[in-house]
């Protein structure tokens, strides 16, 4: 496929963030990073549909904050129809890794992931999906 060149104007701080992203992710240049981000965004938009997908939701949190585990349990009760399994692994005395294996309509899994990863105190959260129909 032929490449097209175009100019992009960015504020200094946004350009610095892009350069840091290029370094942290091992891209050879800004163009490669921008292509990756655009393709990633397009792929994520495709999941805002009713396709049946399977995947995992991974959450890392401070296990000393007991209210986080309670909130996770309450949210997961509302999504029992799409949760295949849910496990907790205690990484060390501070952190817990929570993994939910899920399958269902993409928009429902995205909703579940959004609710889980936005719980106050979650250190990291991510949804990974693959089409299953």
Biotite code that builds the C-alpha atoms (Angstrom):
import biotite.structure as struc

atoms = struc.array([
    struc.Atom([0.000, 0.000, 0.000], chain_id="A", res_id=1, res_name="UNK", atom_name="CA", element="C"),
    struc.Atom([1.336, 3.433, -0.915], chain_id="A", res_id=2, res_name="UNK", atom_name="CA", element="C"),
    struc.Atom([2.245, 5.783, 1.901], chain_id="A", res_id=3, res_name="UNK", atom_name="CA", element="C"),
    struc.Atom([0.943, 9.350, 2.020], chain_id="A", res_id=4, res_name="UNK", atom_name="CA", element="C"),
    struc.Atom([2.745, 12.094, 3.904], chain_id="A", res_id=5, res_name="UNK", atom_name="CA", element="C"),
    struc.Atom([0.992, 14.825, 5.875], chain_id="A", res_id=6, res_name="UNK", atom_name="CA", element="C"),
    struc.Atom([1.881, 17.350, 8.554], chain_id="A", res_id=7, res_name="UNK", atom_name="CA", element="C"),
    struc.Atom([0.649, 17.275, 12.127], chain_id="A", res_id=8, res_name="UNK", atom_name="CA", element="C"),
    struc.Atom([0.697, 20.169, 14.591], chain_id="A", res_id=9, res_name="UNK", atom_name="CA", element="C"),
    struc.Atom([0.961, 19.298, 18.286], chain_id="A", res_id=10, res_name="UNK", atom_name="CA", element="C"),
    struc.Atom([1.458, 21.222, 21.497], chain_id="A", res_id=11, res_name="UNK", atom_name="CA", element="C"),
    struc.Atom([4.917, 20.779, 23.067], chain_id="A", res_id=12, res_name="UNK", atom_name="CA", element="C"),
    struc.Atom([3.714, 18.580, 25.919], chain_id="A", res_id=13, res_name="UNK", atom_name="CA", element="C"),
    struc.Atom([1.741, 16.300, 23.582], chain_id="A", res_id=14, res_name="UNK", atom_name="CA", element="C"),
    struc.Atom([4.764, 15.953, 21.283], chain_id="A", res_id=15, res_name="UNK", atom_name="CA", element="C"),
    struc.Atom([6.944, 15.087, 24.290], chain_id="A", res_id=16, res_name="UNK", atom_name="CA", element="C"),
    struc.Atom([4.389, 12.444, 25.301], chain_id="A", res_id=17, res_name="UNK", atom_name="CA", element="C"),
    struc.Atom([4.455, 10.995, 21.776], chain_id="A", res_id=18, res_name="UNK", atom_name="CA", element="C"),
    struc.Atom([8.250, 10.862, 21.801], chain_id="A", res_id=19, res_name="UNK", atom_name="CA", element="C"),
    struc.Atom([8.186, 9.124, 25.186], chain_id="A", res_id=20, res_name="UNK", atom_name="CA", element="C"),
    struc.Atom([5.623, 6.640, 23.840], chain_id="A", res_id=21, res_name="UNK", atom_name="CA", element="C"),
    struc.Atom([7.901, 5.933, 20.847], chain_id="A", res_id=22, res_name="UNK", atom_name="CA", element="C"),
    struc.Atom([10.832, 5.223, 23.180], chain_id="A", res_id=23, res_name="UNK", atom_name="CA", element="C"),
    struc.Atom([8.900, 3.139, 25.699], chain_id="A", res_id=24, res_name="UNK", atom_name="CA", element="C"),
    struc.Atom([7.346, 0.927, 23.030], chain_id="A", res_id=25, res_name="UNK", atom_name="CA", element="C"),
    struc.Atom([10.366, 0.526, 20.764], chain_id="A", res_id=26, res_name="UNK", atom_name="CA", element="C"),
    struc.Atom([8.902, 2.171, 17.676], chain_id="A", res_id=27, res_name="UNK", atom_name="CA", element="C"),
    struc.Atom([11.493, 3.231, 15.128], chain_id="A", res_id=28, res_name="UNK", atom_name="CA", element="C"),
    struc.Atom([9.878, 6.634, 14.617], chain_id="A", res_id=29, res_name="UNK", atom_name="CA", element="C"),
    struc.Atom([6.816, 8.794, 15.314], chain_id="A", res_id=30, res_name="UNK", atom_name="CA", element="C"),
    struc.Atom([5.053, 7.691, 12.124], chain_id="A", res_id=31, res_name="UNK", atom_name="CA", element="C"),
    struc.Atom([5.148, 4.058, 13.179], chain_id="A", res_id=32, res_name="UNK", atom_name="CA", element="C"),
    struc.Atom([3.711, 4.940, 16.586], chain_id="A", res_id=33, res_name="UNK", atom_name="CA", element="C"),
    struc.Atom([0.941, 7.066, 15.078], chain_id="A", res_id=34, res_name="UNK", atom_name="CA", element="C"),
    struc.Atom([0.018, 4.268, 12.633], chain_id="A", res_id=35, res_name="UNK", atom_name="CA", element="C"),
    struc.Atom([-0.121, 1.810, 15.540], chain_id="A", res_id=36, res_name="UNK", atom_name="CA", element="C"),
    struc.Atom([-2.345, 4.101, 17.607], chain_id="A", res_id=37, res_name="UNK", atom_name="CA", element="C"),
    struc.Atom([-4.739, 4.733, 14.703], chain_id="A", res_id=38, res_name="UNK", atom_name="CA", element="C"),
    struc.Atom([-5.007, 1.006, 13.918], chain_id="A", res_id=39, res_name="UNK", atom_name="CA", element="C"),
    struc.Atom([-5.544, 0.222, 17.602], chain_id="A", res_id=40, res_name="UNK", atom_name="CA", element="C"),
    struc.Atom([-8.304, 2.823, 17.813], chain_id="A", res_id=41, res_name="UNK", atom_name="CA", element="C"),
    struc.Atom([-10.025, 1.438, 14.707], chain_id="A", res_id=42, res_name="UNK", atom_name="CA", element="C"),
    struc.Atom([-9.875, -2.108, 16.071], chain_id="A", res_id=43, res_name="UNK", atom_name="CA", element="C"),
    struc.Atom([-11.330, -1.018, 19.422], chain_id="A", res_id=44, res_name="UNK", atom_name="CA", element="C"),
    struc.Atom([-14.201, 0.785, 17.688], chain_id="A", res_id=45, res_name="UNK", atom_name="CA", element="C"),
    struc.Atom([-15.099, -2.454, 15.899], chain_id="A", res_id=46, res_name="UNK", atom_name="CA", element="C"),
    struc.Atom([-15.810, -4.008, 19.306], chain_id="A", res_id=47, res_name="UNK", atom_name="CA", element="C"),
    struc.Atom([-18.600, -1.510, 19.977], chain_id="A", res_id=48, res_name="UNK", atom_name="CA", element="C"),
    struc.Atom([-21.054, -3.902, 18.372], chain_id="A", res_id=49, res_name="UNK", atom_name="CA", element="C"),
    struc.Atom([-23.011, -7.069, 19.075], chain_id="A", res_id=50, res_name="UNK", atom_name="CA", element="C"),
    struc.Atom([-20.383, -9.567, 17.897], chain_id="A", res_id=51, res_name="UNK", atom_name="CA", element="C"),
    struc.Atom([-19.821, -12.474, 20.264], chain_id="A", res_id=52, res_name="UNK", atom_name="CA", element="C"),
    struc.Atom([-16.312, -12.208, 21.661], chain_id="A", res_id=53, res_name="UNK", atom_name="CA", element="C"),
    struc.Atom([-14.237, -13.977, 24.274], chain_id="A", res_id=54, res_name="UNK", atom_name="CA", element="C"),
    struc.Atom([-11.466, -12.519, 26.338], chain_id="A", res_id=55, res_name="UNK", atom_name="CA", element="C"),
    struc.Atom([-10.051, -11.557, 29.683], chain_id="A", res_id=56, res_name="UNK", atom_name="CA", element="C"),
    struc.Atom([-10.242, -8.576, 31.969], chain_id="A", res_id=57, res_name="UNK", atom_name="CA", element="C"),
    struc.Atom([-7.080, -8.110, 33.997], chain_id="A", res_id=58, res_name="UNK", atom_name="CA", element="C"),
    struc.Atom([-7.006, -5.853, 37.042], chain_id="A", res_id=59, res_name="UNK", atom_name="CA", element="C"),
    struc.Atom([-4.151, -5.078, 39.429], chain_id="A", res_id=60, res_name="UNK", atom_name="CA", element="C"),
    struc.Atom([-4.929, -3.488, 42.779], chain_id="A", res_id=61, res_name="UNK", atom_name="CA", element="C"),
    struc.Atom([-3.683, -2.988, 46.326], chain_id="A", res_id=62, res_name="UNK", atom_name="CA", element="C"),
    struc.Atom([-5.066, -5.904, 48.313], chain_id="A", res_id=63, res_name="UNK", atom_name="CA", element="C"),
    struc.Atom([-4.834, -3.883, 51.509], chain_id="A", res_id=64, res_name="UNK", atom_name="CA", element="C"),
    struc.Atom([-7.856, -1.895, 50.324], chain_id="A", res_id=65, res_name="UNK", atom_name="CA", element="C"),
    struc.Atom([-10.555, -4.458, 51.092], chain_id="A", res_id=66, res_name="UNK", atom_name="CA", element="C"),
    struc.Atom([-13.326, -2.300, 49.638], chain_id="A", res_id=67, res_name="UNK", atom_name="CA", element="C"),
    struc.Atom([-11.903, -2.846, 46.136], chain_id="A", res_id=68, res_name="UNK", atom_name="CA", element="C"),
    struc.Atom([-12.475, -6.623, 46.276], chain_id="A", res_id=69, res_name="UNK", atom_name="CA", element="C"),
    struc.Atom([-16.020, -6.017, 47.528], chain_id="A", res_id=70, res_name="UNK", atom_name="CA", element="C"),
    struc.Atom([-16.735, -3.606, 44.675], chain_id="A", res_id=71, res_name="UNK", atom_name="CA", element="C"),
    struc.Atom([-15.358, -6.086, 42.129], chain_id="A", res_id=72, res_name="UNK", atom_name="CA", element="C"),
    struc.Atom([-17.637, -8.806, 43.520], chain_id="A", res_id=73, res_name="UNK", atom_name="CA", element="C"),
    struc.Atom([-20.708, -6.563, 43.409], chain_id="A", res_id=74, res_name="UNK", atom_name="CA", element="C"),
    struc.Atom([-20.063, -5.545, 39.810], chain_id="A", res_id=75, res_name="UNK", atom_name="CA", element="C"),
    struc.Atom([-19.359, -9.114, 38.707], chain_id="A", res_id=76, res_name="UNK", atom_name="CA", element="C"),
    struc.Atom([-22.713, -10.243, 40.162], chain_id="A", res_id=77, res_name="UNK", atom_name="CA", element="C"),
    struc.Atom([-24.428, -7.998, 37.591], chain_id="A", res_id=78, res_name="UNK", atom_name="CA", element="C"),
    struc.Atom([-22.509, -9.686, 34.759], chain_id="A", res_id=79, res_name="UNK", atom_name="CA", element="C"),
    struc.Atom([-22.799, -13.384, 35.659], chain_id="A", res_id=80, res_name="UNK", atom_name="CA", element="C"),
    struc.Atom([-24.196, -14.053, 32.187], chain_id="A", res_id=81, res_name="UNK", atom_name="CA", element="C"),
    struc.Atom([-20.856, -13.178, 30.533], chain_id="A", res_id=82, res_name="UNK", atom_name="CA", element="C"),
    struc.Atom([-18.290, -14.189, 33.178], chain_id="A", res_id=83, res_name="UNK", atom_name="CA", element="C"),
    struc.Atom([-16.930, -17.703, 32.642], chain_id="A", res_id=84, res_name="UNK", atom_name="CA", element="C"),
    struc.Atom([-14.490, -17.592, 35.566], chain_id="A", res_id=85, res_name="UNK", atom_name="CA", element="C"),
    struc.Atom([-12.965, -15.122, 37.971], chain_id="A", res_id=86, res_name="UNK", atom_name="CA", element="C"),
    struc.Atom([-9.711, -15.641, 39.874], chain_id="A", res_id=87, res_name="UNK", atom_name="CA", element="C"),
    struc.Atom([-7.473, -13.720, 42.215], chain_id="A", res_id=88, res_name="UNK", atom_name="CA", element="C"),
    struc.Atom([-3.734, -14.163, 42.525], chain_id="A", res_id=89, res_name="UNK", atom_name="CA", element="C"),
    struc.Atom([-1.832, -12.539, 45.355], chain_id="A", res_id=90, res_name="UNK", atom_name="CA", element="C"),
    struc.Atom([1.357, -11.296, 43.718], chain_id="A", res_id=91, res_name="UNK", atom_name="CA", element="C"),
    struc.Atom([2.981, -10.098, 46.930], chain_id="A", res_id=92, res_name="UNK", atom_name="CA", element="C"),
    struc.Atom([1.880, -8.599, 50.241], chain_id="A", res_id=93, res_name="UNK", atom_name="CA", element="C"),
    struc.Atom([0.663, -5.473, 48.442], chain_id="A", res_id=94, res_name="UNK", atom_name="CA", element="C"),
    struc.Atom([-0.804, -6.416, 45.087], chain_id="A", res_id=95, res_name="UNK", atom_name="CA", element="C"),
    struc.Atom([-3.571, -8.653, 43.862], chain_id="A", res_id=96, res_name="UNK", atom_name="CA", element="C"),
    struc.Atom([-4.033, -9.682, 40.225], chain_id="A", res_id=97, res_name="UNK", atom_name="CA", element="C"),
    struc.Atom([-7.694, -10.271, 39.384], chain_id="A", res_id=98, res_name="UNK", atom_name="CA", element="C"),
    struc.Atom([-8.508, -12.066, 36.128], chain_id="A", res_id=99, res_name="UNK", atom_name="CA", element="C"),
    struc.Atom([-12.008, -12.515, 34.739], chain_id="A", res_id=100, res_name="UNK", atom_name="CA", element="C"),
    struc.Atom([-12.480, -14.769, 31.717], chain_id="A", res_id=101, res_name="UNK", atom_name="CA", element="C"),
    struc.Atom([-15.462, -13.506, 29.748], chain_id="A", res_id=102, res_name="UNK", atom_name="CA", element="C"),
    struc.Atom([-17.588, -14.293, 26.708], chain_id="A", res_id=103, res_name="UNK", atom_name="CA", element="C"),
    struc.Atom([-20.569, -12.452, 25.283], chain_id="A", res_id=104, res_name="UNK", atom_name="CA", element="C"),
    struc.Atom([-21.568, -9.457, 23.197], chain_id="A", res_id=105, res_name="UNK", atom_name="CA", element="C"),
    struc.Atom([-18.639, -7.092, 22.764], chain_id="A", res_id=106, res_name="UNK", atom_name="CA", element="C"),
    struc.Atom([-20.464, -4.034, 24.078], chain_id="A", res_id=107, res_name="UNK", atom_name="CA", element="C"),
    struc.Atom([-21.459, -5.900, 27.267], chain_id="A", res_id=108, res_name="UNK", atom_name="CA", element="C"),
    struc.Atom([-17.861, -6.989, 27.932], chain_id="A", res_id=109, res_name="UNK", atom_name="CA", element="C"),
    struc.Atom([-16.678, -3.442, 27.309], chain_id="A", res_id=110, res_name="UNK", atom_name="CA", element="C"),
    struc.Atom([-19.257, -2.150, 29.802], chain_id="A", res_id=111, res_name="UNK", atom_name="CA", element="C"),
    struc.Atom([-18.092, -4.678, 32.398], chain_id="A", res_id=112, res_name="UNK", atom_name="CA", element="C"),
    struc.Atom([-14.456, -3.796, 31.830], chain_id="A", res_id=113, res_name="UNK", atom_name="CA", element="C"),
    struc.Atom([-15.172, -0.072, 32.103], chain_id="A", res_id=114, res_name="UNK", atom_name="CA", element="C"),
    struc.Atom([-16.995, -0.556, 35.401], chain_id="A", res_id=115, res_name="UNK", atom_name="CA", element="C"),
    struc.Atom([-14.201, -2.706, 36.845], chain_id="A", res_id=116, res_name="UNK", atom_name="CA", element="C"),
    struc.Atom([-11.219, -0.677, 35.686], chain_id="A", res_id=117, res_name="UNK", atom_name="CA", element="C"),
    struc.Atom([-12.674, 2.621, 36.908], chain_id="A", res_id=118, res_name="UNK", atom_name="CA", element="C"),
    struc.Atom([-13.052, 1.464, 40.513], chain_id="A", res_id=119, res_name="UNK", atom_name="CA", element="C"),
    struc.Atom([-11.149, 3.917, 42.684], chain_id="A", res_id=120, res_name="UNK", atom_name="CA", element="C"),
    struc.Atom([-7.842, 2.348, 43.687], chain_id="A", res_id=121, res_name="UNK", atom_name="CA", element="C"),
    struc.Atom([-7.344, 0.098, 40.647], chain_id="A", res_id=122, res_name="UNK", atom_name="CA", element="C"),
    struc.Atom([-3.678, 0.404, 39.641], chain_id="A", res_id=123, res_name="UNK", atom_name="CA", element="C"),
    struc.Atom([-4.072, -1.104, 36.184], chain_id="A", res_id=124, res_name="UNK", atom_name="CA", element="C"),
    struc.Atom([-6.877, -2.653, 34.192], chain_id="A", res_id=125, res_name="UNK", atom_name="CA", element="C"),
    struc.Atom([-7.197, -3.966, 30.666], chain_id="A", res_id=126, res_name="UNK", atom_name="CA", element="C"),
    struc.Atom([-9.687, -5.837, 28.499], chain_id="A", res_id=127, res_name="UNK", atom_name="CA", element="C"),
    struc.Atom([-8.404, -8.149, 25.771], chain_id="A", res_id=128, res_name="UNK", atom_name="CA", element="C"),
    struc.Atom([-10.990, -9.587, 23.347], chain_id="A", res_id=129, res_name="UNK", atom_name="CA", element="C"),
    struc.Atom([-11.102, -11.793, 20.294], chain_id="A", res_id=130, res_name="UNK", atom_name="CA", element="C"),
    struc.Atom([-14.079, -12.488, 18.101], chain_id="A", res_id=131, res_name="UNK", atom_name="CA", element="C"),
    struc.Atom([-15.674, -15.846, 18.948], chain_id="A", res_id=132, res_name="UNK", atom_name="CA", element="C"),
    struc.Atom([-18.550, -16.139, 16.476], chain_id="A", res_id=133, res_name="UNK", atom_name="CA", element="C"),
])
